[in-house]
Amino acid sequence: MSDSIQNKRRSLIKVGLAAGAVAGTGAAPMPARAVDSPSQPLHMQVAFPAGGPTDVVMRVLADNASKVFGQPVVVENRPCAGGTLPAQALQTAKPDGYTVGQTPLGIFRLPYTTKITWDPVKDLSYIICVTGYSFGIVVPTSSPIQTWADYVAYAKANPGKLSYGSTGTLISPHLTVEDIAQRSGIMFNHIPYKGRTELMQVVLGGHVISASDSTGFAPHVASGKLRELNTWGEKRLAKFPDAPTLKELGLPIVQTSPYGLAAPKGTDPAIVKRLHDGFKQAMDMQSYHDVLAKYDQELIYMNSAQYTKFAEETFRREKALIEKLGLNKPA
């Protein structure tokens, strides 16, 4: 076998996207579409339940990526545990480029609140950041609380009695409200629920005073059942122009919980680059922009190097927040 053919074969094996093995001495490789494309379906693990806004957004991204790669990108939902299950699953997945996982912000808090044997910065290969959320606090329109000032006044007059629901503990909608409470010198009563459907039922039914969530509550605001008191981005949302940002309310907080995709530790940089390039093309398609707009999610793009740096910085920042709120695990 010639040196050039040997080099080509080694290259194909190295990137993990090869098609066809060499049949024997002197045999040429199979046609080389696999140099640039996977030779089998990819599996994308999503951290939240099927049918929710995150799942819908990721399925559009996966569908677009399927067109780019020429292979199906199969979505596998792994909800619960604050969105950290895909990252945990990547610890035992093969670093061959065929399994990727969603990496929500919650993974950077995990070592500070739970005993784990892996490092969310060092033990993942970060591919690309794809979007982030728009969050806010809502109350029923029948509530006497009309504004954020009313909300704060009620909390100060009734310490620990102002209840807010979220879809879990130690997630951004929980920790951000606790950060707000500490900065404002007030106390709330946090009640976690299993998912957005249950959360919306209890706030619409008046079982909790308010809800802290991403804008899956938008249809209820549009129908006049819920009122939005604030949003947490850098600027107001076009869909909710009357809802002030936390910064406008005097709170120096911006929370969009950027998330993206990672591969197992040890994935070849060439594979990471091919995955990045493919998913970046998928992000650039109009259908992806449309679904982000539908669910008020921001287009937040970071390449592999930028996303890795973001992971390092966020890991340090979340440690400080967890410690400030007194939620870190016992030593």
Contacts in CASP RR format, 6 or more apart in sequence:
PFRMAT RR
TARGET T0000
AUTHOR 0000-0000-0000
METHOD contacts of the structure
MODEL  1
MSDSIQNKRRSLIKVGLAAGAVAGTGAAPMPARAVDSPSQPLHMQVAFPA
GGPTDVVMRVLADNASKVFGQPVVVENRPCAGGTLPAQALQTAKPDGYTV
GQTPLGIFRLPYTTKITWDPVKDLSYIICVTGYSFGIVVPTSSPIQTWAD
YVAYAKANPGKLSYGSTGTLISPHLTVEDIAQRSGIMFNHIPYKGRTELM
QVVLGGHVISASDSTGFAPHVASGKLRELNTWGEKRLAKFPDAPTLKELG
LPIVQTSPYGLAAPKGTDPAIVKRLHDGFKQAMDMQSYHDVLAKYDQELI
YMNSAQYTKFAEETFRREKALIEKLGLNKPA
1 22 0 8 1.000
1 25 0 8 1.000
1 26 0 8 1.000
1 27 0 8 1.000
5 22 0 8 1.000
5 26 0 8 1.000
5 28 0 8 1.000
5 29 0 8 1.000
8 29 0 8 1.000
8 32 0 8 1.000
9 18 0 8 1.000
9 22 0 8 1.000
9 29 0 8 1.000
11 35 0 8 1.000
12 18 0 8 1.000
12 19 0 8 1.000
12 29 0 8 1.000
12 32 0 8 1.000
12 34 0 8 1.000
12 35 0 8 1.000
14 268 0 8 1.000
14 270 0 8 1.000
15 35 0 8 1.000
15 268 0 8 1.000
15 270 0 8 1.000
15 271 0 8 1.000
15 274 0 8 1.000
16 96 0 8 1.000
16 97 0 8 1.000
16 268 0 8 1.000
16 271 0 8 1.000
17 34 0 8 1.000
17 35 0 8 1.000
17 36 0 8 1.000
17 37 0 8 1.000
17 38 0 8 1.000
17 39 0 8 1.000
17 97 0 8 1.000
17 271 0 8 1.000
17 274 0 8 1.000
18 29 0 8 1.000
18 34 0 8 1.000
18 35 0 8 1.000
18 39 0 8 1.000
19 30 0 8 1.000
19 31 0 8 1.000
19 32 0 8 1.000
19 33 0 8 1.000
19 34 0 8 1.000
19 39 0 8 1.000
20 29 0 8 1.000
20 30 0 8 1.000
20 34 0 8 1.000
20 39 0 8 1.000
21 30 0 8 1.000
22 28 0 8 1.000
22 29 0 8 1.000
36 274 0 8 1.000
37 69 0 8 1.000
37 70 0 8 1.000
37 71 0 8 1.000
38 69 0 8 1.000
38 70 0 8 1.000
38 71 0 8 1.000
38 97 0 8 1.000
38 98 0 8 1.000
39 71 0 8 1.000
40 71 0 8 1.000
40 98 0 8 1.000
41 71 0 8 1.000
41 72 0 8 1.000
41 73 0 8 1.000
41 74 0 8 1.000
41 98 0 8 1.000
42 65 0 8 1.000
42 69 0 8 1.000
42 71 0 8 1.000
42 72 0 8 1.000
42 73 0 8 1.000
42 74 0 8 1.000
42 97 0 8 1.000
42 98 0 8 1.000
42 99 0 8 1.000
42 100 0 8 1.000
43 73 0 8 1.000
43 74 0 8 1.000
43 76 0 8 1.000
43 98 0 8 1.000
43 99 0 8 1.000
43 100 0 8 1.000
44 58 0 8 1.000
44 62 0 8 1.000
44 65 0 8 1.000
44 73 0 8 1.000
44 74 0 8 1.000
44 75 0 8 1.000
44 76 0 8 1.000
44 100 0 8 1.000
44 101 0 8 1.000
44 102 0 8 1.000
44 261 0 8 1.000
45 76 0 8 1.000
45 77 0 8 1.000
45 78 0 8 1.000
45 85 0 8 1.000
45 86 0 8 1.000
45 89 0 8 1.000
45 90 0 8 1.000
45 99 0 8 1.000
45 100 0 8 1.000
45 101 0 8 1.000
45 102 0 8 1.000
46 54 0 8 1.000
46 55 0 8 1.000
46 58 0 8 1.000
46 75 0 8 1.000
46 76 0 8 1.000
46 77 0 8 1.000
46 78 0 8 1.000
46 86 0 8 1.000
46 101 0 8 1.000
46 102 0 8 1.000
47 54 0 8 1.000
47 78 0 8 1.000
47 79 0 8 1.000
47 82 0 8 1.000
47 83 0 8 1.000
47 84 0 8 1.000
47 85 0 8 1.000
47 86 0 8 1.000
47 101 0 8 1.000
47 102 0 8 1.000
47 104 0 8 1.000
48 54 0 8 1.000
48 55 0 8 1.000
48 77 0 8 1.000
48 79 0 8 1.000
48 83 0 8 1.000
48 102 0 8 1.000
49 55 0 8 1.000
49 77 0 8 1.000
49 79 0 8 1.000
49 195 0 8 1.000
50 77 0 8 1.000
52 196 0 8 1.000
53 214 0 8 1.000
53 215 0 8 1.000
53 216 0 8 1.000
53 295 0 8 1.000
53 297 0 8 1.000
54 102 0 8 1.000
55 75 0 8 1.000
55 77 0 8 1.000
56 291 0 8 1.000
56 295 0 8 1.000
57 131 0 8 1.000
57 288 0 8 1.000
57 291 0 8 1.000
57 292 0 8 1.000
57 295 0 8 1.000
57 297 0 8 1.000
58 75 0 8 1.000
58 102 0 8 1.000
59 75 0 8 1.000
60 287 0 8 1.000
60 288 0 8 1.000
60 291 0 8 1.000
61 130 0 8 1.000
61 279 0 8 1.000
61 282 0 8 1.000
61 283 0 8 1.000
61 288 0 8 1.000
62 73 0 8 1.000
62 74 0 8 1.000
62 75 0 8 1.000
62 282 0 8 1.000
63 73 0 8 1.000
63 287 0 8 1.000
64 281 0 8 1.000
64 282 0 8 1.000
64 283 0 8 1.000
64 285 0 8 1.000
64 287 0 8 1.000
64 288 0 8 1.000
65 73 0 8 1.000
65 278 0 8 1.000
65 279 0 8 1.000
65 281 0 8 1.000
65 282 0 8 1.000
66 72 0 8 1.000
66 73 0 8 1.000
67 282 0 8 1.000
68 278 0 8 1.000
68 279 0 8 1.000
68 281 0 8 1.000
68 282 0 8 1.000
69 278 0 8 1.000
78 85 0 8 1.000
78 86 0 8 1.000
78 89 0 8 1.000
79 85 0 8 1.000
81 88 0 8 1.000
82 104 0 8 1.000
82 106 0 8 1.000
82 168 0 8 1.000
82 170 0 8 1.000
82 171 0 8 1.000
83 102 0 8 1.000
83 104 0 8 1.000
83 106 0 8 1.000
83 107 0 8 1.000
83 171 0 8 1.000
84 104 0 8 1.000
84 106 0 8 1.000
84 107 0 8 1.000
84 110 0 8 1.000
86 101 0 8 1.000
86 102 0 8 1.000
86 103 0 8 1.000
87 101 0 8 1.000
87 103 0 8 1.000
87 107 0 8 1.000
87 120 0 8 1.000
87 124 0 8 1.000
87 262 0 8 1.000
88 116 0 8 1.000
88 118 0 8 1.000
89 99 0 8 1.000
89 101 0 8 1.000
90 99 0 8 1.000
90 100 0 8 1.000
90 101 0 8 1.000
90 124 0 8 1.000
90 262 0 8 1.000
90 263 0 8 1.000
90 264 0 8 1.000
90 265 0 8 1.000
91 118 0 8 1.000
91 123 0 8 1.000
91 264 0 8 1.000
91 265 0 8 1.000
93 99 0 8 1.000
93 264 0 8 1.000
94 264 0 8 1.000
95 125 0 8 1.000
95 263 0 8 1.000
95 264 0 8 1.000
95 265 0 8 1.000
95 266 0 8 1.000
95 267 0 8 1.000
95 268 0 8 1.000
95 271 0 8 1.000
96 267 0 8 1.000
96 271 0 8 1.000
97 263 0 8 1.000
97 267 0 8 1.000
97 271 0 8 1.000
97 275 0 8 1.000
99 263 0 8 1.000
99 264 0 8 1.000
100 127 0 8 1.000
100 261 0 8 1.000
100 262 0 8 1.000
100 263 0 8 1.000
100 275 0 8 1.000
101 261 0 8 1.000
101 262 0 8 1.000
101 263 0 8 1.000
102 259 0 8 1.000
102 260 0 8 1.000
102 261 0 8 1.000
103 120 0 8 1.000
103 124 0 8 1.000
103 126 0 8 1.000
103 259 0 8 1.000
103 260 0 8 1.000
103 261 0 8 1.000
103 262 0 8 1.000
103 311 0 8 1.000
104 257 0 8 1.000
104 259 0 8 1.000
105 172 0 8 1.000
105 257 0 8 1.000
105 258 0 8 1.000
105 259 0 8 1.000
105 314 0 8 1.000
105 318 0 8 1.000
106 170 0 8 1.000
106 171 0 8 1.000
106 172 0 8 1.000
106 318 0 8 1.000
107 120 0 8 1.000
108 120 0 8 1.000
108 121 0 8 1.000
108 311 0 8 1.000
108 314 0 8 1.000
108 315 0 8 1.000
108 318 0 8 1.000
109 170 0 8 1.000
109 175 0 8 1.000
109 318 0 8 1.000
109 322 0 8 1.000
110 116 0 8 1.000
110 120 0 8 1.000
111 119 0 8 1.000
111 120 0 8 1.000
112 318 0 8 1.000
112 319 0 8 1.000
112 322 0 8 1.000
112 323 0 8 1.000
112 327 0 8 1.000
112 328 0 8 1.000
112 329 0 8 1.000
113 170 0 8 1.000
113 322 0 8 1.000
113 327 0 8 1.000
113 328 0 8 1.000
113 329 0 8 1.000
114 329 0 8 1.000
115 329 0 8 1.000
120 311 0 8 1.000
120 315 0 8 1.000
121 308 0 8 1.000
121 311 0 8 1.000
121 312 0 8 1.000
121 315 0 8 1.000
122 265 0 8 1.000
123 265 0 8 1.000
124 262 0 8 1.000
124 263 0 8 1.000
124 264 0 8 1.000
124 265 0 8 1.000
124 311 0 8 1.000
125 262 0 8 1.000
125 263 0 8 1.000
125 264 0 8 1.000
125 265 0 8 1.000
125 266 0 8 1.000
125 267 0 8 1.000
125 272 0 8 1.000
126 262 0 8 1.000
126 304 0 8 1.000
126 307 0 8 1.000
126 308 0 8 1.000
126 311 0 8 1.000
127 260 0 8 1.000
127 261 0 8 1.000
127 262 0 8 1.000
127 263 0 8 1.000
127 272 0 8 1.000
127 275 0 8 1.000
127 276 0 8 1.000
127 279 0 8 1.000
127 304 0 8 1.000
127 307 0 8 1.000
128 260 0 8 1.000
128 261 0 8 1.000
128 275 0 8 1.000
128 276 0 8 1.000
128 279 0 8 1.000
128 280 0 8 1.000
128 283 0 8 1.000
128 301 0 8 1.000
128 302 0 8 1.000
128 303 0 8 1.000
128 304 0 8 1.000
128 307 0 8 1.000
129 258 0 8 1.000
129 259 0 8 1.000
129 260 0 8 1.000
129 300 0 8 1.000
129 301 0 8 1.000
129 302 0 8 1.000
129 306 0 8 1.000
129 307 0 8 1.000
129 310 0 8 1.000
130 259 0 8 1.000
130 260 0 8 1.000
130 261 0 8 1.000
130 279 0 8 1.000
130 283 0 8 1.000
130 300 0 8 1.000
130 301 0 8 1.000
131 258 0 8 1.000
131 259 0 8 1.000
131 260 0 8 1.000
131 292 0 8 1.000
131 297 0 8 1.000
131 298 0 8 1.000
131 299 0 8 1.000
131 300 0 8 1.000
132 256 0 8 1.000
132 257 0 8 1.000
132 258 0 8 1.000
132 259 0 8 1.000
132 297 0 8 1.000
132 298 0 8 1.000
132 300 0 8 1.000
133 172 0 8 1.000
133 214 0 8 1.000
133 215 0 8 1.000
133 256 0 8 1.000
133 257 0 8 1.000
133 296 0 8 1.000
133 297 0 8 1.000
133 298 0 8 1.000
134 214 0 8 1.000
134 215 0 8 1.000
134 231 0 8 1.000
134 232 0 8 1.000
134 233 0 8 1.000
134 237 0 8 1.000
134 256 0 8 1.000
134 296 0 8 1.000
134 297 0 8 1.000
134 298 0 8 1.000
135 172 0 8 1.000
135 173 0 8 1.000
135 176 0 8 1.000
135 212 0 8 1.000
135 213 0 8 1.000
135 214 0 8 1.000
135 215 0 8 1.000
135 231 0 8 1.000
135 232 0 8 1.000
135 233 0 8 1.000
135 255 0 8 1.000
135 256 0 8 1.000
135 257 0 8 1.000
136 173 0 8 1.000
136 212 0 8 1.000
136 213 0 8 1.000
136 214 0 8 1.000
136 215 0 8 1.000
136 228 0 8 1.000
136 229 0 8 1.000
136 230 0 8 1.000
136 231 0 8 1.000
136 232 0 8 1.000
136 243 0 8 1.000
137 148 0 8 1.000
137 151 0 8 1.000
137 164 0 8 1.000
137 177 0 8 1.000
137 210 0 8 1.000
137 211 0 8 1.000
137 212 0 8 1.000
137 228 0 8 1.000
137 229 0 8 1.000
137 230 0 8 1.000
138 203 0 8 1.000
138 210 0 8 1.000
138 211 0 8 1.000
138 213 0 8 1.000
138 217 0 8 1.000
138 220 0 8 1.000
138 221 0 8 1.000
138 226 0 8 1.000
138 227 0 8 1.000
138 228 0 8 1.000
138 229 0 8 1.000
139 145 0 8 1.000
139 151 0 8 1.000
139 203 0 8 1.000
139 209 0 8 1.000
139 210 0 8 1.000
139 211 0 8 1.000
139 226 0 8 1.000
139 227 0 8 1.000
139 229 0 8 1.000
140 203 0 8 1.000
140 204 0 8 1.000
140 205 0 8 1.000
140 206 0 8 1.000
140 225 0 8 1.000
140 226 0 8 1.000
140 227 0 8 1.000
141 224 0 8 1.000
141 225 0 8 1.000
141 226 0 8 1.000
141 227 0 8 1.000
143 209 0 8 1.000
143 210 0 8 1.000
143 227 0 8 1.000
144 150 0 8 1.000
145 151 0 8 1.000
145 154 0 8 1.000
145 209 0 8 1.000
145 210 0 8 1.000
145 229 0 8 1.000
146 227 0 8 1.000
147 229 0 8 1.000
148 229 0 8 1.000
148 230 0 8 1.000
148 244 0 8 1.000
148 249 0 8 1.000
151 162 0 8 1.000
151 210 0 8 1.000
151 229 0 8 1.000
152 184 0 8 1.000
152 186 0 8 1.000
154 162 0 8 1.000
154 209 0 8 1.000
155 161 0 8 1.000
155 162 0 8 1.000
155 181 0 8 1.000
155 184 0 8 1.000
155 186 0 8 1.000
155 187 0 8 1.000
155 188 0 8 1.000
156 185 0 8 1.000
156 186 0 8 1.000
159 186 0 8 1.000
159 187 0 8 1.000
160 187 0 8 1.000
160 188 0 8 1.000
160 189 0 8 1.000
161 189 0 8 1.000
162 186 0 8 1.000
162 188 0 8 1.000
162 189 0 8 1.000
162 209 0 8 1.000
162 210 0 8 1.000
163 188 0 8 1.000
163 189 0 8 1.000
163 190 0 8 1.000
163 191 0 8 1.000
163 208 0 8 1.000
163 209 0 8 1.000
163 210 0 8 1.000
164 177 0 8 1.000
164 188 0 8 1.000
164 189 0 8 1.000
164 190 0 8 1.000
164 191 0 8 1.000
164 208 0 8 1.000
164 209 0 8 1.000
164 210 0 8 1.000
164 211 0 8 1.000
164 212 0 8 1.000
165 190 0 8 1.000
165 191 0 8 1.000
165 192 0 8 1.000
165 193 0 8 1.000
165 199 0 8 1.000
165 202 0 8 1.000
165 203 0 8 1.000
165 208 0 8 1.000
165 210 0 8 1.000
165 211 0 8 1.000
165 212 0 8 1.000
165 213 0 8 1.000
166 173 0 8 1.000
166 174 0 8 1.000
166 177 0 8 1.000
166 190 0 8 1.000
166 191 0 8 1.000
166 192 0 8 1.000
166 193 0 8 1.000
166 199 0 8 1.000
166 211 0 8 1.000
166 212 0 8 1.000
166 213 0 8 1.000
167 173 0 8 1.000
167 192 0 8 1.000
167 193 0 8 1.000
167 194 0 8 1.000
167 195 0 8 1.000
167 196 0 8 1.000
167 199 0 8 1.000
167 213 0 8 1.000
168 174 0 8 1.000
168 192 0 8 1.000
168 193 0 8 1.000
168 195 0 8 1.000
169 190 0 8 1.000
169 192 0 8 1.000
170 327 0 8 1.000
172 255 0 8 1.000
172 257 0 8 1.000
173 212 0 8 1.000
173 213 0 8 1.000
173 214 0 8 1.000
174 190 0 8 1.000
174 192 0 8 1.000
174 212 0 8 1.000
175 321 0 8 1.000
175 322 0 8 1.000
175 325 0 8 1.000
175 327 0 8 1.000
176 212 0 8 1.000
176 232 0 8 1.000
176 253 0 8 1.000
176 255 0 8 1.000
177 188 0 8 1.000
177 190 0 8 1.000
177 212 0 8 1.000
178 188 0 8 1.000
178 190 0 8 1.000
178 325 0 8 1.000
178 327 0 8 1.000
179 253 0 8 1.000
179 321 0 8 1.000
179 324 0 8 1.000
179 325 0 8 1.000
180 246 0 8 1.000
180 251 0 8 1.000
180 253 0 8 1.000
181 187 0 8 1.000
181 188 0 8 1.000
182 324 0 8 1.000
182 325 0 8 1.000
183 251 0 8 1.000
183 253 0 8 1.000
184 251 0 8 1.000
191 202 0 8 1.000
191 208 0 8 1.000
193 199 0 8 1.000
193 202 0 8 1.000
196 213 0 8 1.000
196 216 0 8 1.000
196 217 0 8 1.000
199 211 0 8 1.000
199 213 0 8 1.000
200 211 0 8 1.000
200 217 0 8 1.000
200 220 0 8 1.000
202 208 0 8 1.000
202 211 0 8 1.000
203 210 0 8 1.000
203 211 0 8 1.000
203 226 0 8 1.000
204 220 0 8 1.000
204 225 0 8 1.000
204 226 0 8 1.000
210 229 0 8 1.000
211 217 0 8 1.000
211 226 0 8 1.000
214 295 0 8 1.000
214 296 0 8 1.000
214 297 0 8 1.000
215 237 0 8 1.000
215 239 0 8 1.000
215 240 0 8 1.000
215 295 0 8 1.000
215 296 0 8 1.000
216 295 0 8 1.000
216 296 0 8 1.000
217 226 0 8 1.000
217 228 0 8 1.000
218 239 0 8 1.000
218 240 0 8 1.000
218 295 0 8 1.000
218 296 0 8 1.000
220 226 0 8 1.000
221 227 0 8 1.000
221 228 0 8 1.000
221 240 0 8 1.000
228 240 0 8 1.000
228 242 0 8 1.000
228 243 0 8 1.000
229 243 0 8 1.000
230 243 0 8 1.000
230 244 0 8 1.000
230 245 0 8 1.000
230 246 0 8 1.000
230 249 0 8 1.000
231 237 0 8 1.000
231 240 0 8 1.000
231 243 0 8 1.000
231 244 0 8 1.000
231 245 0 8 1.000
231 246 0 8 1.000
232 245 0 8 1.000
232 246 0 8 1.000
232 253 0 8 1.000
232 254 0 8 1.000
232 255 0 8 1.000
232 256 0 8 1.000
233 245 0 8 1.000
233 246 0 8 1.000
233 247 0 8 1.000
233 254 0 8 1.000
233 255 0 8 1.000
233 256 0 8 1.000
234 245 0 8 1.000
234 247 0 8 1.000
234 254 0 8 1.000
234 256 0 8 1.000
235 245 0 8 1.000
236 243 0 8 1.000
236 244 0 8 1.000
236 245 0 8 1.000
236 248 0 8 1.000
237 243 0 8 1.000
237 296 0 8 1.000
239 296 0 8 1.000
245 254 0 8 1.000
246 252 0 8 1.000
246 253 0 8 1.000
246 254 0 8 1.000
246 255 0 8 1.000
247 253 0 8 1.000
247 254 0 8 1.000
256 298 0 8 1.000
256 300 0 8 1.000
258 300 0 8 1.000
258 302 0 8 1.000
258 310 0 8 1.000
260 307 0 8 1.000
261 275 0 8 1.000
261 279 0 8 1.000
263 271 0 8 1.000
263 272 0 8 1.000
263 275 0 8 1.000
272 304 0 8 1.000
273 304 0 8 1.000
276 303 0 8 1.000
276 304 0 8 1.000
280 301 0 8 1.000
280 303 0 8 1.000
282 288 0 8 1.000
283 299 0 8 1.000
283 301 0 8 1.000
289 299 0 8 1.000
292 298 0 8 1.000
292 299 0 8 1.000
302 310 0 8 1.000
319 328 0 8 1.000
322 328 0 8 1.000
END
